[in-house]
């Protein structure tokens, strides 16, 4: 089976999904080849920019330094200076942006949009498939993917659609394959496809283009489609052999690793995955650690990105007893283990460079109504202990839930101000209400995006804390008050937390 990961996603590490599928297929005797068309496609756009696009000094500078930009972003020395880093990233992104028709398309190193077609409308997605020649990546399909597909003897092709930014390109890719390789059998799966299929009103609108849609973890369904039904479900060690064929934009070899599926907490009422009722599963911590060691032995990562919804406490404890051959970072919850300074130091010694933590709110009542399960006193101790251990913290805040009013938002501001010396990065988000969540049933709602595949709703806030008011508060009060004399680091442009850990050794 040929597995393709389409643009656009952050091009700094290989996709975990197709690596797991590749492992499952190969382990069961099925030939498999993976292509990360995301990083290849973005680099193709960057390298396709000619002098005709250099109509301003910024683009001329970026074009002149194109090779140096890519080289510098792969050099750890660049990550000791935020200003130089951002200059390189913005220049490289400039080449991506000007490579397309900017009157219609908006493309960056992390985003994709088309002002004529919507990513949340099935008709528009099918139009993208029919009009694939209009897609900015069509020349890349022809030049780079055509030889790959022509040399692939097997009929099955899988497209991994994980993010909304990939949707229109994924369907353009599917339409191109259908027209040019009519004997191929198309399978589409991934996180976004699973979310669509979890809608109670989903009635597959893509049957004319896609032969098979796969919901959830794809290993067992793919094995069944390929003539291997009844294989016992298991966890596979990801196969990243394909990653060596791609030039990722990062100062180290980063490999994603997932020790669990779903979330072990699964009680946050605002979480879209709760509405999708995805089951949680994992293995014993020692078995997960064995899989991690095998992946490291096979592929020699310099950095491991744990992509679990939240790394389990048991696995964190197992990691704390190891001295890893790589650095690592990932998402965790505020658990009681972090109240122990020695545990935090042990994590640092194991290779932990950064932890991402979903605080969401600095108001205890809001956290309780969210079902977050976070105690602010424990959160304070966690942040202080991680700072003392030398582990970067990337803290996520969520404003505008229907549990929060303006006074609660100010309490969050006060909490962050009180703990700013212990927080390295902040991610500020405005709440989107999951369309099929329990909470949506009790609120007056309106369509957020117009499209039959939209996953979120706007709503009338019970205390008048509207999105407009929330955004004004963030821009005019929260950021302003924290901006004066603040020590918070800038979030790396476009790459955000995926590059953030590399700034742990600033001069």
Secondary structure, DSSP 8 states (H G I E B T S, - for coil): -EEEE-S-S-TTS--HHHHHHHHHHHHTT---EEEEHHHHHHHHHHHH--GGG--SHHHHHHHHTHHHHHHHHT-GGGGG-HHHHHHHHHHHHHHHHHTS-TTTEEE-SS-EEETTB-TT-HHHHHHHHHTGGGSTTHHHIIIIIHHHHHT--SSEEEEE--SGGGHHHHHHHHHHHHHH-TT-EEEEESHHHHHHHHSTT---S-TTT-SEE--S-HHHHHHHHTT-TT----------GGGGGS--SSSS-EEEE-SEES-SS---TT-HHHHHT---EE--HHHHHHHHHHHHHHH--SEEEE-SSS--HHHHHHHHT---SSEEEEEE---GGGG-HHHHHHHHHHTEEEEEEEEE-S-HHHHHHHT----HHHHHHHHHHHHHHT-EEEEEEEE--TT--HHHHHHHHHHHHHTGGG--EEEEEE--EETTSTGGGGS-EEESS-STT--EEEE--TTS--HHHHHHHIIIIIHHHHHTT-------TTTTHHHHGGGTT--
